[in-house]
């Protein structure tokens, strides 16, 4: 039996949409991209023509009034996630939202309530979980191959570039925050997922802002987990070195694993053994992982299953974002319920 084709409307035709989301949606079988919406209607029309999407508009309401649309894919700035997701859910559409899900835990909670009331799915893009190396690392941890994990460290130290010069990213009201919400959300979600999503008992954090900056450009955090393990997080938009650093390292009583580049070593018979599996590195990891996640989301929507990154799963991560900011502002450890 042929699977039902899901009709998609995408909102926000900036770089994330044109480089990643639109090519992925156009490539997939059983998915039809039928609407593009952007606050600049001429841009929406140009991009629609480029990618052969039949309909475009400068108004979200035009998309939402189309009863044939099943899913709205939001690739908009952070401050538009909550109102646009809520409107889409109330119109009977499922929502896939770029990260972070919202500007705060309170905003994310309201969005989740709207999804529950509408009996529709609200999903956040968590494509890093679908990298081939991330999937393997999770399996090593799940199977206990590393022994008891007692420490993990995650970070994303990115070169200072003009990429972050978008005005909304530097405006607290529109972004909700800086590097913590941008890079920190992704790395913290990935780290906790790899570790089996343990609860976090407390957070101690510090952030750095440039003299005239509304949002932080660097941050560090120390998290105590219910398992007794600890997790550290390092983030910056302002690295003055020749290349970026993005990593997730997991250390256990029986071995250690490093992500990017992927390495796994285990203690076996009194000897340290490299047990790193061979990975196909010919494909772009980011595009491959986004495609895999979207396939998973669409399959979940068809079957009525909650996909990875569904709102209930993301709310604890948003609460951690709030806790990091609160700890940094108060200069003390913040304990979580």
Buried (B, 14 or more C-beta within 10 A) or exposed (E): EEEEEBBBBBBBBBEBBBEBBBBBBBEBEEBBBBBBBBBEBEBBBBBBEEBEBEBBBBEBEBBBEBEEBBBBBBBBBBBBBBEBBBBBBBBEBBBBBBBBBBBBBEBBBBBBBBBEEBEBBBBBBBBBBBBBBBEBBBEBBEEEBBBEBBBBBBBBBBBEEEEBEBEEBBBBEBBBBBBBBBBBBBBBBBBBBBBEEBEBBBBBBBBBBBEEEBBBBBBBBBBBBEBEBBBBBBBBBBBEEEEEBBBBBBBBEBBBBBBBEBBBBBBEEEEEEEEBEEEEEEEEBEBBBBBBBBBBBBBBBBEEEEBBBBBEBBBBBBBBBBBBBEBBEEEEBBEBE
